[in-house]
Amino acid sequence: MSKVRVGIIGAGSWAASNHIPVLKERDDVELVVACRKGEEPLALLKEQFGFEYVTEDYKSALDHDLDAVVIASPSGFHFEHAKAALESGANVLCEKPFTIDPDDAWELDHLAKNLNREILLSFGWHYRPIGVLAKKLMEEYGVGNIQHVMVAMGSATRELLKATGDYEGAAADFMPDWDTWTDPRLSGGGYAPAQLSHAMGLALWLTNDRASQVFAFMNNEDARVDLHDAISIRYVSGATGTLSGASTPSAANAVEEEDAPWSRHQLQVRIYGDEGQLIADLERDFLWIFREDGMDEKVNLPDHAGLYLCDGPPSTLVDLTVGNDAVNRSPADLGARTVEVISAAYESASSGLPVSAFEK
């Protein structure tokens, strides 16, 4: 194909600040159609980015013979929109969380495989140097049988989740709709799907494991959705784990960089096995693997190796569509395993009991 014909369903603030600019920079992409609510923002999208068509109807958007579709609509619509895009013949990049219901996520995974289509999740860290190198270390050396996984995250989302402000990186001309983030029917919840889906997705990518049982406490303070989460996990492998998340004020950042587009997320993933351990501190560009056989390597990382950027997923969507040599580092089955944890965590927090992440 001469150019990949791309459509955006849910062309809101994050799509306008990240996905669309990344795609527009490529010579092999044609921005065909943008879909969202509101005549004024649609006109602005057409003016700023040069879309050939704009529409409020996602079904009409898919009538334009698209090769690839970005799904950046509210999470509650991801299943409907992604399924329609796959059935139209397109490859799909879906924002996280993949879906709200794990069964919907697995259905999309199976549908894509049956249709020989690609689904990528918008897990940007998997394509950053620290994510790529951590995965390589786990594949080439590993830590033996994984026994425990610790994941801790804090990020500047308190104003957004309390519906008093936005987030760093939001497009100035397309401010986020608070209901997208704070109405559980649309968002699936608060901090857990908004941010911990990133952290859990990275941990599951590195371990290639799956949660079997989840127990959770959540703290909403005075917000509609959870701001802080404490989650315990038993994995299929038998390993135990913790997943902890805190919604911080926007000014609360330990690492500031003048040439970075925004402050660092506070994120650590620690994987302990019977032969060694791997520690990835994305806030401080630190990656260390230690093995009892004598391997002890603190990886020399490039600058900004752990800074969250999300150019990898949309670029990989195009590369896979044109047949370039590219790796899908955020596949649909990973998205489904992540949704299982988030969904079970909400059920557990509500019931006060441990919950099975899936039915065996």
VOBA-1610 file (N, C-alpha, C; in pm, whole numbers, padded with zeros to 5 digits, always signed):
BEGIN
Met+00085-00119+00000Met+00000+00000+00000Met+00089+00124+00000Ser+00041+00231-00065Ser+00120+00354-00070Ser+00118+00426+00063Lys+00000+00442+00122Lys-00012+00503+00254Lys-00116+00426+00335Val-00092+00422+00465Val-00187+00356+00555Val-00300+00453+00584Arg-00421+00410+00554Arg-00538+00493+00578Arg-00584+00472+00723Val-00575+00581+00802Val-00598+00572+00946Val-00720+00653+00986Gly-00798+00596+01078Gly-00909+00666+01139Gly-00892+00669+01290Ile-00945+00772+01353Ile-00940+00788+01499Ile-01082+00788+01551Ile-01114+00694+01637Ile-01245+00692+01702Ile-01225+00733+01848Gly-01285+00845+01885Gly-01261+00901+02018Gly-01144+00998+02015Ala-01151+01094+01924Ala-01040+01188+01904Ala-01047+01298+02009Gly-01020+01260+02134Gly-01023+01352+02246Gly-00886+01409+02276Ser-00868+01448+02402Ser-00748+01522+02441Ser-00620+01442+02422Trp-00617+01317+02470Trp-00495+01238+02459Trp-00465+01201+02314Ala-00566+01167+02237Ala-00544+01138+02095Ala-00487+01260+02024Ala-00539+01379+02058Ala-00493+01502+01992Ala-00353+01542+02034Ser-00314+01506+02157Ser-00181+01544+02204Ser-00075+01440+02171Asn-00116+01314+02149Asn-00017+01209+02126Asn-00038+01133+01995His-00144+01055+01986His-00156+00962+01874His-00159+01033+01738Ile-00240+01135+01728Ile-00255+01201+01598Ile-00125+01270+01555Pro-00058+01348+01642Pro+00070+01406+01600Pro+00175+01303+01560Val+00182+01191+01633Val+00277+01085+01597Val+00247+01032+01457Leu+00121+01006+01430Leu+00082+00954+01299Leu+00103+01056+01188Lys+00074+01181+01217Lys+00087+01287+01116Lys+00232+01306+01071Glu+00327+01276+01161Glu+00469+01292+01127Glu+00518+01190+01026Arg+00442+01082+01005Arg+00486+00976+00917Arg+00444+01002+00773Asp+00536+00977+00682Asp+00508+00996+00540Asp+00419+00887+00482Asp+00409+00773+00555Asp+00333+00661+00502Asp+00193+00652+00562Val+00144+00761+00622Val+00013+00764+00684Val-00075+00870+00620Glu-00200+00834+00596Glu-00302+00929+00553Glu-00408+00937+00662Leu-00423+01055+00721Leu-00524+01075+00824Leu-00658+01096+00754Val-00740+00991+00756Val-00861+00991+00675Val-00980+01050+00751Val-01005+01001+00874Val-01128+01042+00942Val-01106+01045+01093Ala-01165+01147+01155Ala-01166+01159+01301Ala-01311+01157+01348Cys-01334+01084+01455Cys-01468+01070+01510Cys-01468+01108+01658Arg-01560+01193+01695Arg-01582+01231+01835Arg-01713+01309+01843Lys-01752+01346+01963Lys-01871+01428+01980Lys-01833+01576+01972Gly-01922+01656+01910Gly-01903+01800+01908Gly-01858+01854+01774Glu-01939+01940+01715Glu-01906+01995+01584Glu-01783+02086+01588Glu-01770+02166+01694Glu-01656+02259+01702Glu-01523+02186+01714Pro-01508+02090+01807Pro-01381+02018+01812Pro-01353+01936+01686Leu-01457+01887+01620Leu-01435+01816+01494Leu-01379+01910+01387Ala-01433+02029+01380Ala-01383+02127+01283Ala-01238+02164+01314Leu-01207+02173+01444Leu-01070+02206+01484Leu-00974+02093+01449Leu-01017+01969+01467Leu-00934+01856+01428Leu-00903+01858+01279Lys-01002+01889+01200Lys-00983+01894+01055Lys-00887+02006+01018Glu-00901+02119+01086Glu-00815+02234+01056Glu-00671+02209+01100Gln-00653+02156+01222Gln-00519+02140+01277Gln-00442+02025+01214Phe-00510+01914+01186Phe-00438+01793+01145Phe-00466+01749+01002Gly-00563+01810+00936Gly-00585+01781+00795Gly-00662+01654+00767Phe-00748+01611+00859Phe-00833+01495+00830Phe-00923+01525+00710Glu-00941+01424+00625Glu-01027+01441+00508Glu-01174+01446+00550Tyr-01208+01367+00652Tyr-01347+01360+00699Tyr-01349+01371+00852Val-01458+01424+00905Val-01484+01421+01048Val-01631+01383+01067Thr-01659+01314+01177Thr-01796+01266+01199Thr-01817+01238+01347Glu-01943+01241+01390Glu-01979+01199+01525Glu-02024+01053+01530Asp-02029+00987+01417Asp-02082+00851+01407Asp-01967+00754+01374Tyr-01932+00667+01469Tyr-01818+00579+01446Tyr-01845+00479+01333Lys-01970+00443+01314Lys-02001+00349+01205Lys-01974+00411+01069Ser-02008+00537+01053Ser-01978+00604+00925Ser-01828+00625+00910Ala-01757+00644+01021Ala-01611+00657+01014Ala-01548+00532+00956Leu-01604+00416+00991Leu-01548+00289+00946Leu-01585+00255+00803Asp-01665+00339+00739Asp-01703+00317+00599Asp-01599+00369+00501His-01484+00420+00553His-01387+00486+00466His-01268+00397+00429Asp-01290+00265+00428Asp-01187+00171+00382Asp-01056+00194+00456Leu-01062+00187+00588Leu-00946+00216+00672Leu-00858+00092+00688Asp-00727+00115+00690Asp-00631+00008+00714Asp-00602-00009+00863Ala-00611+00102+00937Ala-00579+00101+01079Ala-00668+00200+01151Val-00706+00165+01273Val-00795+00250+01352Val-00740+00263+01494Val-00738+00384+01545Val-00702+00411+01684Val-00831+00428+01763Ile-00846+00348+01870Ile-00963+00358+01957Ile-00920+00433+02083Ala-00963+00557+02096Ala-00929+00640+02212Ala-01055+00697+02276Ser-01165+00629+02257Ser-01292+00668+02316Ser-01293+00631+02464Pro-01393+00674+02542Pro-01403+00629+02680Pro-01402+00477+02690Ser-01345+00426+02798Ser-01321+00282+02812Ser-01447+00199+02796Gly-01561+00253+02840Gly-01686+00180+02830Gly-01729+00150+02688Phe-01669+00219+02590Phe-01702+00198+02449Phe-01595+00119+02373His-01484+00085+02439His-01373+00022+02369His-01414-00108+02300Phe-01490-00191+02371Phe-01528-00320+02311Phe-01609-00299+02184Glu-01712-00217+02192Glu-01798-00193+02076Glu-01719-00134+01959His-01637-00036+01988His-01563+00032+01881His-01453-00056+01822Ala-01379-00126+01909Ala-01271-00211+01859Ala-01325-00329+01779Lys-01434-00388+01825Lys-01493-00500+01751Lys-01536-00457+01612Ala-01602-00341+01604Ala-01647-00292+01473Ala-01528-00262+01382Ala-01421-00207+01439Ala-01303-00174+01359Ala-01237-00301+01306Leu-01224-00404+01390Leu-01167-00530+01345Leu-01252-00592+01234Glu-01382-00590+01252Glu-01472-00651+01153Glu-01474-00572+01023Ser-01434-00445+01028Ser-01425-00366+00905Ser-01299-00399+00825Gly-01206-00474+00888Gly-01083-00514+00819Gly-00959-00440+00863Ala-00970-00358+00966Ala-00858-00275+01010Ala-00779-00340+01123Asn-00650-00304+01131Asn-00573-00329+01251Asn-00609-00221+01353Val-00589-00250+01481Val-00643-00163+01586Val-00538-00134+01692Leu-00528-00006+01728Leu-00459+00038+01850Leu-00566+00085+01947Cys-00573+00023+02065Cys-00675+00058+02163Cys-00610+00119+02287Glu-00667+00228+02333Glu-00621+00288+02457Glu-00646+00193+02572Lys-00570+00213+02680Lys-00594+00136+02801Lys-00697+00209+02887Pro-00769+00136+02975Pro-00775-00010+02981Pro-00842-00065+02856Phe-00803-00186+02820Phe-00850-00248+02697Phe-01003-00247+02693Thr-01065-00301+02795Thr-01210-00300+02813Thr-01237-00290+02963Ile-01363-00284+03001Ile-01399-00290+03142Ile-01423-00435+03185Asp-01487-00511+03100Asp-01521-00651+03127Asp-01413-00742+03067Pro-01349-00828+03147Pro-01246-00917+03092Pro-01297-01007+02980Asp-01422-01053+02989Asp-01475-01139+02883Asp-01475-01066+02749Asp-01504-00937+02751Asp-01501-00858+02627Asp-01359-00850+02571Ala-01261-00836+02661Ala-01121-00828+02617Ala-01077-00958+02550Trp-01112-01070+02610Trp-01075-01199+02549Trp-01150-01222+02419Glu-01273-01175+02409Glu-01347-01189+02283Glu-01276-01112+02171Leu-01227-00992+02202Leu-01156-00914+02101Leu-01025-00982+02062Asp-00956-01039+02159Asp-00833-01112+02129Asp-00861-01228+02034His-00964-01305+02062His-00998-01419+01976His-01044-01373+01838Leu-01121-01265+01835Leu-01170-01213+01707Leu-01054-01168+01619Ala-00960-01096+01677Ala-00845-01049+01600Ala-00766-01165+01542Lys-00746-01269+01621Lys-00671-01385+01573Lys-00748-01456+01461Asn-00879-01468+01476Asn-00959-01534+01373Asn-00960-01454+01243Leu-00954-01322+01255Leu-00956-01236+01136Leu-00816-01205+01084Asn-00713-01257+01152Asn-00574-01229+01116Asn-00547-01078+01119Arg-00596-01013+01222Arg-00576-00870+01243Arg-00489-00848+01367Glu-00428-00732+01375Glu-00346-00696+01490Glu-00425-00605+01585Ile-00412-00633+01716Ile-00455-00539+01818Ile-00334-00505+01904Leu-00312-00376+01924Leu-00209-00328+02014Leu-00277-00246+02124Leu-00224-00256+02245Leu-00269-00171+02353Leu-00174-00052+02367Ser-00226+00057+02416Ser-00147+00179+02429Ser-00066+00177+02558Phe+00027+00080+02566Phe+00119+00068+02678Phe+00255+00123+02633Gly+00275+00252+02649Gly+00393+00317+02594Gly+00525+00270+02651Trp+00529+00235+02780Trp+00656+00195+02841Trp+00714+00068+02780His+00633-00016+02722His+00683-00140+02664His+00775-00112+02545Tyr+00765+00006+02488Tyr+00842+00043+02370Tyr+00957+00138+02404Arg+00967+00177+02529Arg+01075+00265+02574Arg+01199+00181+02605Pro+01318+00244+02607Pro+01441+00164+02628Pro+01439+00079+02753Ile+01387+00131+02866Ile+01390+00052+02988Ile+01296-00068+02979Gly+01183-00053+02912Gly+01091-00164+02895Gly+01146-00270+02801Val+01205-00225+02690Val+01261-00318+02592Val+01376-00397+02653Leu+01466-00329+02726Leu+01582-00396+02784Leu+01543-00486+02901Ala+01445-00444+02981Ala+01400-00530+03091Ala+01340-00660+03036Lys+01262-00649+02931Lys+01204-00769+02868Lys+01314-00860+02814Lys+01415-00800+02752Lys+01526-00879+02697Lys+01600-00954+02808Leu+01622-00886+02921Leu+01691-00951+03033Leu+01609-01067+03089Met+01477-01048+03098Met+01393-01155+03149Met+01389-01273+03054Glu+01393-01247+02924Glu+01388-01356+02826Glu+01522-01428+02818Glu+01634-01355+02823Glu+01766-01416+02804Glu+01823-01477+02932Tyr+01793-01416+03046Tyr+01852-01462+03172Tyr+01745-01501+03275Gly+01647-01414+03293Gly+01542-01440+03389Gly+01590-01439+03532Val+01501-01475+03622Val+01534-01480+03765Val+01496-01617+03822Gly+01488-01716+03736Gly+01445-01848+03779Gly+01294-01853+03791Asn+01245-01938+03877Asn+01102-01944+03903Asn+01060-01820+03980Ile+00969-01743+03922Ile+00927-01618+03986Ile+00846-01651+04110Gln+00883-01585+04222Gln+00818-01610+04351Gln+00738-01491+04402His+00780-01369+04366His+00710-01251+04417His+00733-01134+04321Val+00626-01055+04301Val+00631-00939+04212Val+00575-00817+04287Met+00657-00713+04300Met+00615-00590+04366Met+00602-00478+04262Val+00486-00415+04256Val+00462-00305+04163Val+00408-00187+04243Ala+00474-00073+04233Ala+00429+00047+04305Ala+00430+00165+04210Met+00322+00244+04213Met+00308+00356+04120Met+00242+00474+04189Gly+00289+00593+04156Gly+00224+00717+04195Gly+00231+00812+04079Ser+00122+00882+04050Ser+00122+00973+03935Ser+00023+01085+03956Ala+00047+01193+03885Ala-00025+01319+03907Ala-00163+01316+03841Thr-00254+01248+03906Thr-00390+01236+03852Thr-00497+01279+03954Arg-00456+01333+04069Arg-00554+01361+04173Arg-00656+01466+04129Glu-00609+01573+04063Glu-00702+01676+04018Glu-00797+01620+03913Leu-00746+01539+03825Leu-00830+01482+03719Leu-00937+01391+03778Leu-00896+01302+03869Leu-00990+01203+03923Leu-01086+01264+04025Lys-01051+01382+04079Lys-01144+01452+04167Lys-01226+01555+04090Ala-01207+01560+03957Ala-01281+01651+03869Ala-01259+01797+03907Thr-01132+01830+03938Thr-01097+01969+03968Thr-00991+02024+03874Gly-00940+01941+03782Gly-00837+01986+03689Gly-00814+01882+03582Asp-00705+01898+03507Asp-00674+01803+03400Asp-00544+01731+03432Tyr-00473+01685+03332Tyr-00347+01614+03352Tyr-00242+01673+03260Glu-00114+01658+03302Glu-00005+01705+03217Glu-00004+01626+03087Gly+00006+01697+02978Gly+00004+01632+02848Gly-00129+01643+02777Ala-00233+01693+02848Ala-00363+01712+02782Ala-00351+01819+02675Ala-00416+01797+02561Ala-00414+01896+02453Ala-00493+02019+02494Ala-00430+02136+02484Ala-00492+02259+02532Ala-00624+02289+02461Asp-00634+02254+02335Asp-00755+02283+02257Asp-00863+02176+02271Phe-00828+02066+02338Phe-00923+01955+02352Phe-00918+01904+02496Met-00970+01982+02587Met-00961+01947+02728Met-01041+01820+02758Pro-00989+01737+02851Pro-01056+01611+02880Pro-01192+01631+02946Asp-01284+01543+02913Asp-01416+01541+02975Asp-01403+01464+03105Trp-01438+01526+03218Trp-01420+01461+03347Trp-01497+01330+03356Asp-01616+01321+03294Asp-01694+01197+03302Asp-01618+01079+03241Thr-01533+01107+03143Thr-01454+01001+03082Thr-01366+00932+03185Trp-01326+01006+03287Trp-01235+00955+03389Trp-01304+00922+03521Thr-01418+00986+03551Thr-01475+00975+03685Thr-01615+00915+03689Asp-01671+00880+03576Asp-01799+00808+03573Asp-01766+00661+03550Pro-01782+00576+03653Pro-01741+00435+03639Pro-01805+00363+03522Arg-01922+00408+03477Arg-01984+00344+03361Arg-01903+00367+03235Leu-01831+00479+03231Leu-01748+00511+03115Leu-01602+00472+03135Ser-01554+00490+03258Ser-01411+00472+03286Ser-01376+00335+03339Gly-01476+00268+03400Gly-01447+00142+03467Gly-01398+00160+03609Gly-01374+00284+03651Gly-01323+00312+03784Gly-01233+00433+03780Gly-01141+00441+03875Gly-01054+00558+03887Gly-00909+00527+03860Tyr-00826+00533+03964Tyr-00682+00519+03945Tyr-00645+00381+03889Ala-00717+00279+03927Ala-00681+00144+03883Ala-00681+00130+03730Pro-00791+00162+03660Pro-00785+00152+03515Pro-00705+00266+03450Ala-00710+00385+03511Ala-00644+00500+03449Ala-00493+00487+03450Gln-00436+00433+03559Gln-00291+00429+03573Gln-00235+00290+03603Leu-00298+00219+03697Leu-00243+00088+03732Leu-00252-00012+03618Ser-00338+00013+03520Ser-00339-00074+03402Ser-00204-00067+03331His-00139+00051+03331His-00003+00064+03277His+00095-00021+03357Ala+00091-00005+03489Ala+00187-00073+03576Ala+00168-00224+03570Met+00042-00268+03577Met+00013-00411+03573Met+00048-00468+03436Gly+00020-00392+03331Gly+00054-00437+03198Gly+00203-00460+03181Leu+00284-00370+03239Leu+00429-00385+03231Leu+00475-00508+03309Ala+00423-00527+03431Ala+00463-00641+03512Ala+00425-00773+03445Leu+00304-00781+03391Leu+00261-00903+03324Leu+00339-00927+03195Trp+00380-00820+03129Trp+00462-00832+03008Trp+00599-00892+03042Leu+00657-00848+03155Leu+00790-00896+03193Leu+00786-01038+03248Thr+00679-01074+03318Thr+00672-01206+03380Thr+00601-01309+03294Asn+00522-01263+03198Asn+00439-01352+03115Asn+00350-01441+03202Asp+00298-01383+03311Asp+00215-01457+03405Asp+00070-01411+03393Arg-00014-01466+03480Arg-00155-01432+03481Arg-00206-01439+03624Ala-00285-01342+03665Ala-00339-01343+03800Ala-00444-01452+03814Ser-00443-01522+03928Ser-00547-01620+03955Ser-00641-01574+04066Gln-00589-01496+04162Gln-00671-01450+04273Gln-00627-01310+04315Val-00726-01226+04350Val-00699-01085+04379Val-00775-01044+04505Phe-00709-00966+04590Phe-00775-00905+04706Phe-00735-00758+04709Ala-00832-00669+04732Ala-00803-00526+04720Ala-00871-00441+04826Phe-00800-00337+04868Phe-00856-00223+04939Phe-00844-00102+04849Met-00943-00012+04854Met-00940+00111+04774Met-00984+00230+04857Asn-00928+00346+04829Asn-00958+00469+04901Asn-01002+00575+04802Asn-01128+00618+04814Asn-01182+00721+04724Asn-01168+00861+04780Glu-01140+00876+04908Glu-01149+01006+04974Glu-01288+01064+04946Asp-01294+01183+04885Asp-01424+01242+04853Asp-01450+01243+04703Ala-01384+01155+04629Ala-01401+01149+04484Ala-01504+01043+04446Arg-01550+01049+04321Arg-01645+00950+04271Arg-01581+00814+04248Val-01449+00814+04230Val-01377+00691+04196Val-01254+00679+04285Asp-01190+00563+04280Asp-01076+00537+04365Asp-00956+00625+04327Leu-00893+00679+04430Leu-00770+00757+04412Leu-00646+00676+04450His-00663+00581+04544His-00550+00502+04595His-00593+00356+04604Asp-00501+00266+04568Asp-00534+00124+04561Asp-00423+00039+04623Ala-00464-00060+04702Ala-00371-00159+04759Ala-00424-00297+04722Ile-00352-00366+04634Ile-00401-00490+04574Ile-00300-00602+04596Ser-00346-00716+04646Ser-00264-00836+04660Ser-00304-00936+04552Ile-00205-01006+04499Ile-00230-01095+04385Ile-00162-01229+04408Arg-00233-01337+04375Arg-00174-01469+04360Arg-00175-01500+04210Tyr-00060-01539+04157Tyr-00048-01564+04013Tyr-00066-01713+03982Val-00095-01741+03857Val-00111-01879+03811Val+00016-01958+03837Ser+00132-01894+03825Ser+00260-01961+03848Ser+00279-02002+03993Gly+00198-01946+04084Gly+00217-01968+04226Gly+00282-01851+04296Ala+00335-01757+04220Ala+00398-01639+04279Ala+00294-01552+04349Thr+00341-01476+04447Thr+00259-01375+04510Thr+00301-01238+04459Gly+00217-01138+04485Gly+00253-01005+04438Gly+00169-00897+04499Thr+00218-00773+04488Thr+00144-00655+04532Thr+00140-00555+04418Leu+00029-00482+04412Leu+00010-00376+04313Leu-00044-00256+04389Ser+00036-00151+04400Ser+00001-00036+04482Ser-00001+00089+04397Gly-00105+00172+04415Gly-00116+00293+04334Gly-00163+00411+04416Ala-00103+00528+04391Ala-00140+00650+04461Ala-00157+00765+04363Ser-00269+00834+04376Ser-00297+00950+04291Ser-00243+01074+04360Thr-00141+01136+04301Thr-00072+01248+04365Thr-00116+01381+04306Pro-00093+01491+04379Pro-00112+01623+04318Pro-00014+01643+04202Ser-00050+01728+04109Ser+00034+01745+03990Ser+00173+01798+04022Ala+00188+01871+04133Ala+00318+01930+04166Ala+00410+01832+04239Ala+00358+01715+04279Ala+00435+01621+04360Ala+00517+01528+04273Asn+00631+01574+04225Asn+00717+01493+04141Asn+00861+01503+04189Ala+00924+01389+04210Ala+01060+01387+04261Ala+01163+01415+04153Val+01131+01384+04029Val+01227+01399+03919Val+01169+01496+03816Glu+01234+01610+03802Glu+01194+01710+03703Glu+01306+01726+03600Glu+01270+01734+03473Glu+01369+01748+03367Glu+01325+01859+03273Glu+01412+01954+03249Glu+01376+02071+03171Glu+01335+02038+03029Asp+01399+01937+02970Asp+01372+01907+02830Asp+01270+01794+02813Ala+01203+01754+02922Ala+01102+01649+02914Ala+00963+01713+02899Pro+00873+01647+02826Pro+00740+01706+02805Pro+00656+01712+02931Trp+00685+01627+03030Trp+00614+01626+03158Trp+00699+01554+03260Ser+00657+01563+03385Ser+00734+01502+03494Ser+00723+01351+03490Arg+00815+01286+03560Arg+00818+01141+03563Arg+00704+01083+03647His+00655+00968+03602His+00568+00887+03686His+00656+00813+03787Gln+00605+00797+03907Gln+00675+00720+04009Gln+00635+00573+03990Leu+00722+00496+03929Leu+00687+00357+03899Leu+00807+00266+03918Gln+00786+00163+04000Gln+00887+00059+04019Gln+00823-00079+03998Val+00896-00166+03930Val+00858-00306+03918Val+00975-00389+03969Arg+00949-00474+04068Arg+01053-00559+04126Arg+01008-00705+04115Ile+01091-00786+04053Ile+01058-00926+04028Ile+01162-01013+04098Tyr+01115-01100+04189Tyr+01204-01184+04268Tyr+01180-01331+04234Gly+01289-01403+04205Gly+01279-01545+04174Gly+01375-01627+04258Asp+01375-01758+04236Asp+01462-01845+04316Asp+01606-01845+04267Glu+01633-01768+04159Glu+01771-01758+04109Glu+01821-01614+04104Gly+01733-01517+04131Gly+01780-01379+04123Gly+01665-01280+04131Gln+01693-01158+04091Gln+01592-01053+04095Gln+01618-00950+03986Leu+01509-00885+03943Leu+01518-00774+03847Leu+01442-00656+03905Ile+01505-00539+03902Ile+01443-00417+03952Ile+01445-00312+03842Ala+01328-00257+03812Ala+01316-00149+03714Ala+01252-00029+03784Asp+01327+00080+03796Asp+01275+00205+03852Asp+01266+00304+03737Leu+01144+00322+03686Leu+01128+00403+03566Leu+01139+00552+03595Glu+01114+00590+03718Glu+01127+00731+03754Glu+01272+00776+03748Arg+01364+00686+03782Arg+01505+00723+03794Arg+01595+00654+03691Asp+01537+00599+03586Asp+01616+00535+03480Asp+01712+00431+03537Phe+01660+00342+03619Phe+01744+00243+03686Phe+01693+00103+03653Leu+01784+00019+03602Leu+01750-00119+03570Leu+01864-00209+03616Trp+01829-00304+03702Trp+01930-00390+03764Trp+01883-00534+03764Ile+01972-00623+03720Ile+01946-00766+03733Ile+02058-00828+03815Phe+02020-00909+03910Phe+02116-00980+03995Phe+02077-01127+03997Arg+02178-01211+03971Arg+02154-01356+03974Arg+02258-01421+04064Glu+02218-01529+04127Glu+02308-01597+04220Glu+02423-01667+04149Asp+02415-01682+04015Asp+02525-01744+03942Asp+02639-01646+03915Gly+02628-01524+03967Gly+02735-01426+03952Gly+02701-01306+03867Met+02590-01308+03796Met+02551-01194+03716Met+02502-01081+03806Asp+02558-00964+03786Asp+02521-00846+03867Asp+02540-00724+03777Glu+02432-00683+03710Glu+02444-00578+03608Glu+02345-00466+03632Lys+02398-00347+03651Lys+02317-00226+03650Lys+02329-00169+03509Val+02222-00175+03434Val+02224-00147+03291Val+02250+00001+03266Asn+02341+00029+03174Asn+02370+00167+03135Asn+02262+00213+03038Leu+02166+00289+03088Leu+02050+00330+03009Leu+02071+00467+02946Pro+02009+00492+02832Pro+02013+00627+02773Pro+01930+00725+02856Asp+01949+00853+02834Asp+01870+00954+02903Asp+01721+00934+02872His+01639+00960+02971His+01493+00953+02957His+01444+00812+02924Ala+01521+00711+02961Ala+01484+00573+02925Ala+01351+00531+02985Gly+01317+00586+03102Gly+01194+00549+03167Gly+01085+00653+03160Leu+01112+00763+03093Leu+01010+00867+03076Leu+00894+00811+02994Tyr+00771+00839+03038Tyr+00658+00788+02962Tyr+00639+00868+02834Leu+00660+00801+02723Leu+00625+00852+02591Leu+00543+00743+02522Cys+00453+00783+02434Cys+00366+00684+02372Cys+00371+00693+02220Asp+00492+00712+02166Asp+00507+00710+02022Asp+00519+00567+01968Gly+00562+00474+02054Gly+00583+00337+02011Gly+00458+00267+01962Pro+00347+00269+02038Pro+00228+00197+01992Pro+00171+00247+01859Pro+00148+00379+01838Pro+00094+00418+01707Pro+00191+00393+01592Ser+00320+00409+01618Ser+00418+00381+01513Ser+00421+00232+01478Thr+00412+00148+01580Thr+00411+00004+01556Thr+00285-00039+01484Leu+00172+00025+01515Leu+00048-00003+01443Leu+00068+00015+01293Val+00132+00124+01254Val+00156+00151+01112Val+00257+00051+01056Asp+00365+00025+01129Asp+00467-00067+01080Asp+00409-00206+01055Leu+00328-00254+01146Leu+00267-00386+01129Leu+00170-00388+01011Thr+00102-00276+00990Thr+00005-00268+00881Thr+00072-00270+00744Val+00187-00204+00732Val+00258-00202+00604Val+00349-00323+00586Gly+00366-00403+00692Gly+00450-00521+00681Gly+00594-00500+00718Asn+00626-00389+00785Asn+00762-00367+00831Asn+00797-00465+00944Asp+00927-00480+00968Asp+00974-00567+01074Asp+00951-00497+01208Ala+00847-00535+01277Ala+00812-00470+01404Ala+00755-00574+01498Val+00765-00547+01628Val+00716-00638+01731Val+00601-00572+01805Asn+00491-00644+01816Asn+00379-00598+01897Asn+00411-00627+02043Arg+00455-00525+02116Arg+00494-00540+02256Arg+00377-00519+02352Ser+00260-00496+02299Ser+00142-00473+02384Ser+00020-00541+02322Pro+00024-00674+02310Pro-00081-00747+02237Pro-00210-00758+02317Ala-00314-00803+02249Ala-00449-00809+02307Ala-00456-00902+02427Asp-00387-01017+02423Asp-00395-01108+02537Asp-00336-01047+02662Leu-00232-00964+02646Leu-00176-00891+02760Leu-00277-00791+02815Gly-00346-00721+02725Gly-00450-00630+02769Gly-00559-00702+02845Ala-00596-00822+02800Ala-00701-00899+02867Ala-00657-00944+03005Arg-00531-00989+03017Arg-00482-01031+03149Arg-00476-00913+03246Thr-00448-00796+03194Thr-00446-00676+03277Thr-00587-00641+03325Val-00684-00647+03235Val-00822-00617+03271Val-00873-00715+03377Glu-00829-00840+03371Glu-00870-00936+03472Glu-00833-00890+03613Val-00713-00835+03627Val-00668-00788+03759Val-00751-00670+03805Ile-00771-00572+03717Ile-00844-00450+03755Ile-00988-00483+03788Ser-01052-00565+03707Ser-01191-00602+03731Ser-01206-00677+03863Ala-01118-00773+03888Ala-01125-00850+04012Ala-01098-00762+04134Ala-01011-00663+04118Ala-00980-00572+04229Ala-01104-00495+04272Tyr-01183-00447+04176Tyr-01305-00374+04212Tyr-01407-00466+04279Glu-01418-00587+04228Glu-01510-00682+04289Glu-01468-00714+04432Ser-01338-00730+04454Ser-01288-00759+04588Ser-01307-00642+04683Ala-01277-00520+04635Ala-01293-00402+04720Ala-01439-00385+04762Ser-01530-00423+04673Ser-01673-00411+04703Ser-01719-00519+04801Ser-01671-00641+04784Ser-01718-00753+04866Ser-01638-00772+04995Gly-01514-00721+04995Gly-01427-00744+05109Gly-01365-00883+05111Leu-01371-00953+04998Leu-01325-01091+04991Leu-01226-01110+04876Pro-01141-01211+04884Pro-01059-01244+04767Pro-01148-01288+04651Val-01104-01259+04529Val-01184-01287+04410Val-01097-01359+04307Ser-01152-01460+04243Ser-01083-01527+04133Ser-01078-01432+04013Ala-00961-01422+03952Ala-00946-01331+03839Ala-01010-01387+03712Phe-01024-01519+03704Phe-01088-01581+03588Phe-01137-01718+03630Glu-01230-01771+03554Glu-01282-01905+03581Glu-01200-02006+03505Lys-01144-02101+03578Lys-01058-02202+03516Lys-01141-02305+03443
//
